[in-house]
Amino acid sequence: MKKSLLAALATGLLVVGMGGVAQALTMSDVDSVDSFVDSATLDNSGDGTELKWVNETLFGTNYLNNGSNYYTSMTKTNTSDGADWVLVQETTDVYAYDFISEAPEYFFIKIGNNNPGSTIDTHFLYQNLASFQYGVVDLDVETGITIYEFEKFSHIGELGTNPVPEPATMLLFGTGLAGLAGIARRRKKA
């Protein structure tokens, strides 16, 4: 009895632990490239300037007064030396980023300026439609940035959330409950 309980527990931990193992990504993992919306160069950009730019781009310059639901906050990830972007297998310029948020509706990438003393930064806004878990961009097509220039990425801003069904989590939870019910039933018979 103890052996079967330990075996079930070890198997469950192995299954849960495998979910976090890093693996190579393919286009079938990330679906397709997210929709490029707009780019802008913002002078002295900070969170407020970036949120204003996103809201004006998505909802119009009069977004504060036109009754639209606009973004008031974002999840910001500061990046450095590669920023955890992964080249999608069998591509030369499609990269994926595993989001901090569960499923942001939009995200932007801030690219720092190479000119010393300049305060102008370029931002690229995308709609997250393809894969809710990943930001997927074609950097050569959209921005002209190549992999050796990832160190210029300042941060990624994630905005809003998309509802994401969690069937695998529910299946795992249901399996665990069924296992506990089976163990309880065996104990009653014994």
KEPA-469998 format. One record per atom (N, C-alpha, C): atom name; residue number from 1; x, y, z; chain. Coordinates in nm, 3 decimals. Layout:
BEGIN
R   atom     n         u         v         w   chain
R     CA   NUM         X         Y         Z       A
...
// end
This chain:
BEGIN
R   atom     n         u         v         w   chain
R      N     1     0.082    -0.119     0.000       A
R     CA     1     0.000     0.000     0.000       A
R      C     1     0.087     0.126     0.000       A
R      N     2     0.187     0.127     0.089       A
R     CA     2     0.275     0.243     0.095       A
R      C     2     0.355     0.257    -0.034       A
R      N     3     0.396     0.144    -0.092       A
R     CA     3     0.473     0.148    -0.215       A
R      C     3     0.391     0.207    -0.329       A
R      N     4     0.264     0.167    -0.340       A
R     CA     4     0.181     0.219    -0.449       A
R      C     4     0.151     0.368    -0.429       A
R      N     5     0.135     0.409    -0.304       A
R     CA     5     0.113     0.550    -0.276       A
R      C     5     0.237     0.632    -0.311       A
R      N     6     0.355     0.580    -0.273       A
R     CA     6     0.479     0.649    -0.307       A
R      C     6     0.503     0.653    -0.458       A
R      N     7     0.470     0.544    -0.527       A
R     CA     7     0.486     0.540    -0.672       A
R      C     7     0.394     0.642    -0.739       A
R      N     8     0.270     0.651    -0.691       A
R     CA     8     0.175     0.748    -0.747       A
R      C     8     0.223     0.890    -0.722       A
R      N     9     0.273     0.916    -0.603       A
R     CA     9     0.323     1.049    -0.569       A
R      C     9     0.445     1.085    -0.655       A
R      N    10     0.537     0.991    -0.671       A
R     CA    10     0.656     1.015    -0.753       A
R      C    10     0.618     1.041    -0.899       A
R      N    11     0.522     0.964    -0.950       A
R     CA    11     0.477     0.984    -1.088       A
R      C    11     0.413     1.122    -1.104       A
R      N    12     0.330     1.161    -1.009       A
R     CA    12     0.267     1.293    -1.014       A
R      C    12     0.369     1.405    -1.011       A
R      N    13     0.470     1.393    -0.925       A
R     CA    13     0.574     1.495    -0.918       A
R      C    13     0.655     1.502    -1.047       A
R      N    14     0.679     1.386    -1.107       A
R     CA    14     0.752     1.382    -1.234       A
R      C    14     0.673     1.452    -1.344       A
R      N    15     0.543     1.425    -1.351       A
R     CA    15     0.458     1.487    -1.453       A
R      C    15     0.454     1.638    -1.434       A
R      N    16     0.434     1.684    -1.311       A
R     CA    16     0.429     1.827    -1.283       A
R      C    16     0.565     1.891    -1.309       A
R      N    17     0.672     1.826    -1.270       A
R     CA    17     0.806     1.880    -1.289       A
R      C    17     0.845     1.891    -1.435       A
R      N    18     0.796     1.802    -1.519       A
R     CA    18     0.830     1.806    -1.662       A
R      C    18     0.771     1.928    -1.730       A
R      N    19     0.666     1.986    -1.673       A
R     CA    19     0.605     2.105    -1.733       A
R      C    19     0.700     2.222    -1.736       A
R      N    20     0.794     2.230    -1.645       A
R     CA    20     0.885     2.344    -1.639       A
R      C    20     1.016     2.323    -1.710       A
R      N    21     1.035     2.207    -1.772       A
R     CA    21     1.162     2.178    -1.839       A
R      C    21     1.170     2.259    -1.968       A
R      N    22     1.281     2.328    -1.986       A
R     CA    22     1.299     2.409    -2.107       A
R      C    22     1.314     2.316    -2.227       A
R      N    23     1.254     2.358    -2.337       A
R     CA    23     1.265     2.278    -2.457       A
R      C    23     1.272     2.370    -2.577       A
R      N    24     1.316     2.316    -2.687       A
R     CA    24     1.322     2.393    -2.811       A
R      C    24     1.180     2.416    -2.861       A
R      N    25     1.157     2.534    -2.918       A
R     CA    25     1.024     2.567    -2.967       A
R      C    25     1.019     2.551    -3.119       A
R      N    26     0.907     2.502    -3.167       A
R     CA    26     0.881     2.493    -3.310       A
R      C    26     0.763     2.583    -3.343       A
R      N    27     0.737     2.604    -3.471       A
R     CA    27     0.622     2.686    -3.510       A
R      C    27     0.491     2.624    -3.463       A
R      N    28     0.483     2.492    -3.453       A
R     CA    28     0.360     2.431    -3.403       A
R      C    28     0.341     2.461    -3.253       A
R      N    29     0.449     2.486    -3.180       A
R     CA    29     0.438     2.523    -3.038       A
R      C    29     0.383     2.665    -3.021       A
R      N    30     0.423     2.755    -3.110       A
R     CA    30     0.388     2.896    -3.094       A
R      C    30     0.281     2.942    -3.193       A
R      N    31     0.233     2.856    -3.278       A
R     CA    31     0.127     2.880    -3.377       A
R      C    31     0.175     2.967    -3.493       A
R      N    32     0.187     3.097    -3.472       A
R     CA    32     0.231     3.186    -3.579       A
R      C    32     0.280     3.317    -3.518       A
R      N    33     0.327     3.404    -3.602       A
R     CA    33     0.379     3.533    -3.556       A
R      C    33     0.263     3.622    -3.513       A
R      N    34     0.280     3.693    -3.401       A
R     CA    34     0.178     3.784    -3.353       A
R      C    34     0.163     3.903    -3.446       A
R      N    35     0.047     3.968    -3.439       A
R     CA    35     0.015     4.078    -3.531       A
R      C    35     0.086     4.206    -3.491       A
R      N    36     0.168     4.257    -3.582       A
R     CA    36     0.234     4.386    -3.562       A
R      C    36     0.128     4.495    -3.574       A
R      N    37     0.123     4.587    -3.476       A
R     CA    37     0.022     4.693    -3.475       A
R      C    37     0.082     4.827    -3.515       A
R      N    38     0.192     4.867    -3.450       A
R     CA    38     0.247     5.000    -3.475       A
R      C    38     0.386     5.010    -3.414       A
R      N    39     0.460     5.109    -3.459       A
R     CA    39     0.587     5.142    -3.396       A
R      C    39     0.593     5.293    -3.378       A
R      N    40     0.674     5.337    -3.284       A
R     CA    40     0.688     5.481    -3.258       A
R      C    40     0.821     5.506    -3.191       A
R      N    41     0.873     5.626    -3.213       A
R     CA    41     0.990     5.670    -3.137       A
R      C    41     0.937     5.767    -3.032       A
R      N    42     0.966     5.737    -2.907       A
R     CA    42     0.916     5.816    -2.796       A
R      C    42     1.034     5.883    -2.726       A
R      N    43     1.025     6.011    -2.704       A
R     CA    43     1.129     6.086    -2.636       A
R      C    43     1.111     6.072    -2.485       A
R      N    44     1.218     6.039    -2.414       A
R     CA    44     1.214     6.023    -2.268       A
R      C    44     1.101     5.932    -2.223       A
R      N    45     1.089     5.816    -2.285       A
R     CA    45     0.976     5.729    -2.255       A
R      C    45     0.989     5.667    -2.118       A
R      N    46     0.879     5.668    -2.046       A
R     CA    46     0.863     5.601    -1.919       A
R      C    46     0.730     5.529    -1.922       A
R      N    47     0.689     5.470    -1.812       A
R     CA    47     0.564     5.393    -1.809       A
R      C    47     0.445     5.477    -1.855       A
R      N    48     0.433     5.600    -1.806       A
R     CA    48     0.320     5.685    -1.842       A
R      C    48     0.318     5.718    -1.991       A
R      N    49     0.434     5.750    -2.047       A
R     CA    49     0.443     5.782    -2.191       A
R      C    49     0.410     5.659    -2.274       A
R      N    50     0.458     5.543    -2.231       A
R     CA    50     0.432     5.419    -2.305       A
R      C    50     0.284     5.382    -2.300       A
R      N    51     0.222     5.392    -2.182       A
R     CA    51     0.080     5.362    -2.171       A
R      C    51    -0.003     5.458    -2.256       A
R      N    52     0.034     5.586    -2.256       A
R     CA    52    -0.037     5.685    -2.337       A
R      C    52    -0.026     5.650    -2.485       A
R      N    53     0.093     5.613    -2.532       A
R     CA    53     0.113     5.576    -2.671       A
R      C    53     0.028     5.454    -2.708       A
R      N    54     0.029     5.350    -2.624       A
R     CA    54    -0.050     5.229    -2.652       A
R      C    54    -0.198     5.265    -2.659       A
R      N    55    -0.248     5.339    -2.561       A
R     CA    55    -0.390     5.374    -2.558       A
R      C    55    -0.430     5.460    -2.678       A
R      N    56    -0.347     5.557    -2.715       A
R     CA    56    -0.379     5.641    -2.831       A
R      C    56    -0.375     5.560    -2.959       A
R      N    57    -0.282     5.466    -2.968       A
R     CA    57    -0.273     5.381    -3.087       A
R      C    57    -0.396     5.291    -3.099       A
R      N    58    -0.440     5.234    -2.988       A
R     CA    58    -0.551     5.138    -2.992       A
R      C    58    -0.688     5.204    -2.988       A
R      N    59    -0.702     5.314    -2.912       A
R     CA    59    -0.835     5.370    -2.887       A
R      C    59    -0.854     5.513    -2.937       A
R      N    60    -0.751     5.571    -2.998       A
R     CA    60    -0.761     5.707    -3.050       A
R      C    60    -0.706     5.809    -2.952       A
R      N    61    -0.673     5.927    -3.003       A
R     CA    61    -0.610     6.030    -2.919       A
R      C    61    -0.703     6.083    -2.811       A
R      N    62    -0.833     6.066    -2.828       A
R     CA    62    -0.930     6.115    -2.729       A
R      C    62    -0.979     6.000    -2.640       A
R      N    63    -0.894     5.900    -2.615       A
R     CA    63    -0.937     5.779    -2.543       A
R      C    63    -0.985     5.808    -2.402       A
R      N    64    -0.934     5.914    -2.338       A
R     CA    64    -0.976     5.946    -2.200       A
R      C    64    -1.121     5.991    -2.195       A
R      N    65    -1.171     6.048    -2.304       A
R     CA    65    -1.306     6.106    -2.304       A
R      C    65    -1.406     6.031    -2.391       A
R      N    66    -1.362     5.929    -2.465       A
R     CA    66    -1.456     5.865    -2.558       A
R      C    66    -1.524     5.741    -2.499       A
R      N    67    -1.507     5.716    -2.371       A
R     CA    67    -1.578     5.606    -2.305       A
R      C    67    -1.516     5.469    -2.325       A
R      N    68    -1.400     5.459    -2.389       A
R     CA    68    -1.339     5.327    -2.407       A
R      C    68    -1.269     5.282    -2.280       A
R      N    69    -1.263     5.152    -2.265       A
R     CA    69    -1.185     5.094    -2.156       A
R      C    69    -1.040     5.092    -2.202       A
R      N    70    -0.956     5.169    -2.137       A
R     CA    70    -0.817     5.179    -2.177       A
R      C    70    -0.728     5.118    -2.071       A
R      N    71    -0.601     5.099    -2.107       A
R     CA    71    -0.506     5.036    -2.017       A
R      C    71    -0.450     5.138    -1.918       A
R      N    72    -0.449     5.100    -1.791       A
R     CA    72    -0.396     5.188    -1.687       A
R      C    72    -0.269     5.132    -1.624       A
R      N    73    -0.236     5.008    -1.656       A
R     CA    73    -0.115     4.947    -1.601       A
R      C    73    -0.062     4.842    -1.698       A
R      N    74     0.061     4.801    -1.673       A
R     CA    74     0.122     4.697    -1.755       A
R      C    74     0.216     4.614    -1.669       A
R      N    75     0.246     4.496    -1.716       A
R     CA    75     0.350     4.414    -1.655       A
R      C    75     0.476     4.441    -1.735       A
R      N    76     0.579     4.483    -1.667       A
R     CA    76     0.702     4.525    -1.735       A
R      C    76     0.815     4.428    -1.700       A
R      N    77     0.884     4.380    -1.802       A
R     CA    77     0.998     4.291    -1.782       A
R      C    77     1.122     4.359    -1.837       A
R      N    78     1.214     4.397    -1.749       A
R     CA    78     1.341     4.452    -1.795       A
R      C    78     1.423     4.340    -1.856       A
R      N    79     1.492     4.370    -1.963       A
R     CA    79     1.563     4.266    -2.037       A
R      C    79     1.712     4.296    -2.042       A
R      N    80     1.788     4.193    -2.070       A
R     CA    80     1.932     4.210    -2.086       A
R      C    80     1.991     4.094    -2.164       A
R      N    81     2.088     4.121    -2.244       A
R     CA    81     2.168     4.020    -2.315       A
R      C    81     2.089     3.899    -2.364       A
R      N    82     1.998     3.922    -2.454       A
R     CA    82     1.923     3.811    -2.511       A
R      C    82     1.780     3.808    -2.463       A
R      N    83     1.754     3.862    -2.345       A
R     CA    83     1.619     3.880    -2.293       A
R      C    83     1.535     3.753    -2.293       A
R      N    84     1.597     3.637    -2.291       A
R     CA    84     1.526     3.509    -2.291       A
R      C    84     1.441     3.486    -2.415       A
R      N    85     1.472     3.556    -2.525       A
R     CA    85     1.406     3.528    -2.652       A
R      C    85     1.466     3.401    -2.708       A
R      N    86     1.384     3.317    -2.768       A
R     CA    86     1.428     3.189    -2.822       A
R      C    86     1.400     3.188    -2.972       A
R      N    87     1.502     3.151    -3.049       A
R     CA    87     1.484     3.136    -3.193       A
R      C    87     1.396     3.014    -3.217       A
R      N    88     1.287     3.032    -3.291       A
R     CA    88     1.197     2.921    -3.321       A
R      C    88     1.266     2.831    -3.423       A
R      N    89     1.266     2.701    -3.396       A
R     CA    89     1.336     2.605    -3.482       A
R      C    89     1.289     2.614    -3.626       A
R      N    90     1.382     2.588    -3.717       A
R     CA    90     1.358     2.587    -3.861       A
R      C    90     1.317     2.724    -3.914       A
R      N    91     1.352     2.832    -3.841       A
R     CA    91     1.333     2.968    -3.891       A
R      C    91     1.466     3.040    -3.873       A
R      N    92     1.481     3.152    -3.939       A
R     CA    92     1.604     3.230    -3.924       A
R      C    92     1.580     3.361    -3.851       A
R      N    93     1.453     3.402    -3.837       A
R     CA    93     1.428     3.533    -3.779       A
R      C    93     1.302     3.542    -3.694       A
R      N    94     1.240     3.429    -3.660       A
R     CA    94     1.122     3.429    -3.576       A
R      C    94     1.164     3.390    -3.434       A
R      N    95     1.131     3.477    -3.339       A
R     CA    95     1.170     3.458    -3.200       A
R      C    95     1.048     3.456    -3.111       A
R      N    96     1.056     3.381    -3.003       A
R     CA    96     0.945     3.370    -2.908       A
R      C    96     0.993     3.406    -2.768       A
R      N    97     0.903     3.468    -2.692       A
R     CA    97     0.931     3.509    -2.555       A
R      C    97     0.819     3.456    -2.467       A
R      N    98     0.854     3.383    -2.361       A
R     CA    98     0.757     3.328    -2.268       A
R      C    98     0.712     3.441    -2.174       A
R      N    99     0.585     3.480    -2.183       A
R     CA    99     0.534     3.593    -2.108       A
R      C    99     0.537     3.571    -1.957       A
R      N   100     0.546     3.681    -1.882       A
R     CA   100     0.528     3.679    -1.737       A
R      C   100     0.379     3.668    -1.706       A
R      N   101     0.297     3.750    -1.774       A
R     CA   101     0.152     3.744    -1.758       A
R      C   101     0.101     3.614    -1.818       A
R      N   102    -0.019     3.575    -1.774       A
R     CA   102    -0.074     3.449    -1.825       A
R      C   102    -0.105     3.457    -1.975       A
R      N   103    -0.166     3.566    -2.019       A
R     CA   103    -0.200     3.578    -2.160       A
R      C   103    -0.233     3.724    -2.193       A
R      N   104    -0.131     3.808    -2.212       A
R     CA   104    -0.160     3.948    -2.241       A
R      C   104    -0.227     3.966    -2.377       A
R      N   105    -0.315     4.068    -2.385       A
R     CA   105    -0.380     4.099    -2.512       A
R      C   105    -0.282     4.164    -2.609       A
R      N   106    -0.198     4.254    -2.554       A
R     CA   106    -0.100     4.326    -2.634       A
R      C   106     0.033     4.324    -2.561       A
R      N   107     0.140     4.344    -2.637       A
R     CA   107     0.271     4.361    -2.577       A
R      C   107     0.353     4.451    -2.667       A
R      N   108     0.450     4.520    -2.605       A
R     CA   108     0.541     4.601    -2.685       A
R      C   108     0.684     4.573    -2.643       A
R      N   109     0.774     4.599    -2.736       A
R     CA   109     0.917     4.583    -2.713       A
R      C   109     0.978     4.722    -2.724       A
R      N   110     1.060     4.758    -2.627       A
R     CA   110     1.130     4.886    -2.632       A
R      C   110     1.275     4.859    -2.671       A
R      N   111     1.320     4.928    -2.776       A
R     CA   111     1.457     4.916    -2.824       A
R      C   111     1.529     5.046    -2.788       A
R      N   112     1.637     5.036    -2.714       A
R     CA   112     1.714     5.155    -2.678       A
R      C   112     1.790     5.212    -2.797       A
R      N   113     1.823     5.338    -2.790       A
R     CA   113     1.896     5.406    -2.897       A
R      C   113     2.045     5.386    -2.877       A
R      N   114     2.118     5.367    -2.984       A
R     CA   114     2.263     5.346    -2.976       A
R      C   114     2.342     5.476    -2.967       A
R      N   115     2.278     5.588    -2.991       A
R     CA   115     2.349     5.715    -2.991       A
R      C   115     2.370     5.765    -2.848       A
R      N   116     2.495     5.786    -2.805       A
R     CA   116     2.520     5.833    -2.669       A
R      C   116     2.451     5.967    -2.644       A
R      N   117     2.386     5.978    -2.529       A
R     CA   117     2.320     6.102    -2.491       A
R      C   117     2.180     6.118    -2.548       A
R      N   118     2.137     6.029    -2.638       A
R     CA   118     2.004     6.039    -2.696       A
R      C   118     1.900     5.981    -2.601       A
R      N   119     1.784     6.041    -2.598       A
R     CA   119     1.675     5.992    -2.512       A
R      C   119     1.562     5.934    -2.595       A
R      N   120     1.580     5.921    -2.724       A
R     CA   120     1.475     5.870    -2.812       A
R      C   120     1.486     5.718    -2.819       A
R      N   121     1.376     5.650    -2.792       A
R     CA   121     1.370     5.505    -2.795       A
R      C   121     1.260     5.460    -2.891       A
R      N   122     1.281     5.348    -2.957       A
R     CA   122     1.181     5.295    -3.050       A
R      C   122     1.102     5.185    -2.982       A
R      N   123     0.971     5.187    -3.002       A
R     CA   123     0.880     5.089    -2.945       A
R      C   123     0.805     5.019    -3.058       A
R      N   124     0.779     4.889    -3.039       A
R     CA   124     0.705     4.809    -3.136       A
R      C   124     0.591     4.740    -3.064       A
R      N   125     0.468     4.767    -3.107       A
R     CA   125     0.347     4.714    -3.043       A
R      C   125     0.291     4.597    -3.124       A
R      N   126     0.255     4.489    -3.053       A
R     CA   126     0.199     4.369    -3.115       A
R      C   126     0.071     4.330    -3.045       A
R      N   127    -0.022     4.269    -3.121       A
R     CA   127    -0.139     4.207    -3.061       A
R      C   127    -0.110     4.059    -3.048       A
R      N   128    -0.132     4.005    -2.929       A
R     CA   128    -0.102     3.866    -2.899       A
R      C   128    -0.219     3.778    -2.942       A
R      N   129    -0.215     3.731    -3.065       A
R     CA   129    -0.323     3.648    -3.117       A
R      C   129    -0.284     3.504    -3.140       A
R      N   130    -0.160     3.482    -3.175       A
R     CA   130    -0.120     3.349    -3.219       A
R      C   130    -0.113     3.251    -3.102       A
R      N   131    -0.022     3.272    -3.011       A
R     CA   131    -0.005     3.185    -2.895       A
R      C   131    -0.011     3.272    -2.771       A
R      N   132    -0.108     3.247    -2.686       A
R     CA   132    -0.125     3.334    -2.569       A
R      C   132    -0.008     3.325    -2.472       A
R      N   133     0.062     3.212    -2.469       A
R     CA   133     0.172     3.194    -2.376       A
R      C   133     0.298     3.268    -2.421       A
R      N   134     0.316     3.284    -2.552       A
R     CA   134     0.439     3.342    -2.606       A
R      C   134     0.412     3.468    -2.686       A
R      N   135     0.506     3.562    -2.677       A
R     CA   135     0.512     3.671    -2.772       A
R      C   135     0.597     3.620    -2.886       A
R      N   136     0.545     3.624    -3.008       A
R     CA   136     0.616     3.568    -3.123       A
R      C   136     0.630     3.678    -3.228       A
R      N   137     0.755     3.712    -3.259       A
R     CA   137     0.780     3.821    -3.353       A
R      C   137     0.880     3.778    -3.459       A
R      N   138     0.865     3.839    -3.576       A
R     CA   138     0.960     3.821    -3.685       A
R      C   138     1.043     3.949    -3.688       A
R      N   139     1.155     3.948    -3.617       A
R     CA   139     1.231     4.071    -3.596       A
R      C   139     1.292     4.127    -3.723       A
R      N   140     1.335     4.043    -3.814       A
R     CA   140     1.395     4.094    -3.938       A
R      C   140     1.292     4.167    -4.024       A
R      N   141     1.170     4.118    -4.025       A
R     CA   141     1.066     4.179    -4.108       A
R      C   141     1.010     4.304    -4.042       A
R      N   142     0.975     4.293    -3.913       A
R     CA   142     0.906     4.403    -3.845       A
R      C   142     0.999     4.517    -3.805       A
R      N   143     1.116     4.485    -3.753       A
R     CA   143     1.197     4.588    -3.690       A
R      C   143     1.335     4.605    -3.750       A
R      N   144     1.382     4.508    -3.826       A
R     CA   144     1.517     4.516    -3.878       A
R      C   144     1.621     4.482    -3.772       A
R      N   145     1.580     4.436    -3.656       A
R     CA   145     1.673     4.399    -3.549       A
R      C   145     1.711     4.253    -3.568       A
R      N   146     1.836     4.221    -3.554       A
R     CA   146     1.880     4.083    -3.565       A
R      C   146     1.929     4.034    -3.429       A
R      N   147     1.950     3.905    -3.418       A
R     CA   147     1.978     3.842    -3.288       A
R      C   147     2.097     3.903    -3.216       A
R      N   148     2.199     3.945    -3.285       A
R     CA   148     2.316     3.998    -3.216       A
R      C   148     2.289     4.136    -3.158       A
R      N   149     2.172     4.193    -3.185       A
R     CA   149     2.139     4.324    -3.130       A
R      C   149     2.038     4.315    -3.015       A
R      N   150     2.011     4.195    -2.962       A
R     CA   150     1.915     4.181    -2.853       A
R      C   150     1.956     4.261    -2.729       A
R      N   151     2.084     4.287    -2.715       A
R     CA   151     2.126     4.364    -2.597       A
R      C   151     2.070     4.505    -2.599       A
R      N   152     2.016     4.550    -2.712       A
R     CA   152     1.954     4.683    -2.719       A
R      C   152     1.812     4.682    -2.662       A
R      N   153     1.754     4.564    -2.639       A
R     CA   153     1.618     4.557    -2.585       A
R      C   153     1.621     4.611    -2.443       A
R      N   154     1.539     4.708    -2.415       A
R     CA   154     1.531     4.767    -2.282       A
R      C   154     1.431     4.690    -2.196       A
R      N   155     1.308     4.679    -2.244       A
R     CA   155     1.207     4.603    -2.170       A
R      C   155     1.091     4.563    -2.261       A
R      N   156     1.008     4.477    -2.206       A
R     CA   156     0.887     4.431    -2.272       A
R      C   156     0.771     4.471    -2.182       A
R      N   157     0.668     4.532    -2.239       A
R     CA   157     0.548     4.568    -2.165       A
R      C   157     0.434     4.478    -2.207       A
R      N   158     0.365     4.418    -2.109       A
R     CA   158     0.251     4.330    -2.136       A
R      C   158     0.125     4.398    -2.084       A
R      N   159     0.020     4.402    -2.166       A
R     CA   159    -0.101     4.475    -2.132       A
R      C   159    -0.225     4.388    -2.146       A
R      N   160    -0.313     4.393    -2.047       A
R     CA   160    -0.439     4.320    -2.050       A
R      C   160    -0.418     4.171    -2.038       A
R      N   161    -0.528     4.098    -2.040       A
R     CA   161    -0.520     3.952    -2.034       A
R      C   161    -0.626     3.892    -2.125       A
R      N   162    -0.590     3.784    -2.190       A
R     CA   162    -0.683     3.703    -2.269       A
R      C   162    -0.726     3.586    -2.184       A
R      N   163    -0.854     3.547    -2.189       A
R     CA   163    -0.894     3.427    -2.114       A
R      C   163    -0.833     3.303    -2.178       A
R      N   164    -0.768     3.221    -2.098       A
R     CA   164    -0.703     3.101    -2.151       A
R      C   164    -0.759     2.979    -2.080       A
R      N   165    -0.816     2.886    -2.155       A
R     CA   165    -0.864     2.763    -2.091       A
R      C   165    -0.745     2.680    -2.043       A
R      N   166    -0.763     2.610    -1.936       A
R     CA   166    -0.657     2.529    -1.877       A
R      C   166    -0.698     2.382    -1.872       A
R      N   167    -0.719     2.317    -1.985       A
R     CA   167    -0.764     2.177    -1.981       A
R      C   167    -0.662     2.082    -1.920       A
R      N   168    -0.534     2.105    -1.944       A
R     CA   168    -0.433     2.014    -1.888       A
R      C   168    -0.430     2.022    -1.736       A
R      N   169    -0.445     2.141    -1.682       A
R     CA   169    -0.447     2.158    -1.537       A
R      C   169    -0.569     2.088    -1.478       A
R      N   170    -0.684     2.105    -1.540       A
R     CA   170    -0.806     2.042    -1.489       A
R      C   170    -0.796     1.889    -1.499       A
R      N   171    -0.736     1.839    -1.606       A
R     CA   171    -0.718     1.695    -1.620       A
R      C   171    -0.627     1.641    -1.511       A
R      N   172    -0.517     1.710    -1.484       A
R     CA   172    -0.425     1.669    -1.380       A
R      C   172    -0.492     1.672    -1.242       A
R      N   173    -0.569     1.777    -1.216       A
R     CA   173    -0.641     1.789    -1.090       A
R      C   173    -0.743     1.676    -1.075       A
R      N   174    -0.818     1.648    -1.182       A
R     CA   174    -0.918     1.541    -1.179       A
R      C   174    -0.855     1.405    -1.159       A
R      N   175    -0.741     1.382    -1.222       A
R     CA   175    -0.670     1.256    -1.204       A
R      C   175    -0.624     1.239    -1.060       A
R      N   176    -0.576     1.346    -1.002       A
R     CA   176    -0.533     1.342    -0.861       A
R      C   176    -0.649     1.310    -0.768       A
R      N   177    -0.765     1.374    -0.793       A
R     CA   177    -0.883     1.346    -0.710       A
R      C   177    -0.928     1.201    -0.725       A
R      N   178    -0.925     1.151    -0.849       A
R     CA   178    -0.964     1.011    -0.872       A
R      C   178    -0.868     0.917    -0.799       A
R      N   179    -0.739     0.949    -0.802       A
R     CA   179    -0.641     0.867    -0.731       A
R      C   179    -0.665     0.866    -0.580       A
R      N   180    -0.693     0.982    -0.525       A
R     CA   180    -0.723     0.990    -0.381       A
R      C   180    -0.850     0.913    -0.346       A
R      N   181    -0.951     0.921    -0.432       A
R     CA   181    -1.075     0.846    -0.408       A
R      C   181    -1.048     0.696    -0.413       A
R      N   182    -0.964     0.653    -0.508       A
R     CA   182    -0.928     0.510    -0.516       A
R      C   182    -0.855     0.461    -0.393       A
R      N   183    -0.763     0.544    -0.342       A
R     CA   183    -0.689     0.506    -0.222       A
R      C   183    -0.784     0.497    -0.102       A
R      N   184    -0.874     0.594    -0.090       A
R     CA   184    -0.969     0.592     0.022       A
R      C   184    -1.060     0.469     0.013       A
R      N   185    -1.098     0.432    -0.109       A
R     CA   185    -1.185     0.315    -0.126       A
R      C   185    -1.112     0.188    -0.088       A
R      N   186    -0.983     0.176    -0.123       A
R     CA   186    -0.904     0.057    -0.086       A
R      C   186    -0.890     0.046     0.065       A
R      N   187    -0.873     0.160     0.130       A
R     CA   187    -0.858     0.158     0.276       A
R      C   187    -0.986     0.107     0.343       A
R      N   188    -1.102     0.144     0.288       A
R     CA   188    -1.230     0.100     0.347       A
R      C   188    -1.248    -0.050     0.331       A
R      N   189    -1.201    -0.106     0.217       A
R     CA   189    -1.213    -0.249     0.192       A
R      C   189    -1.120    -0.329     0.281       A
R      N   190    -1.006    -0.270     0.318       A
R     CA   190    -0.906    -0.343     0.395       A
R      C   190    -0.940    -0.352     0.538       A
// end
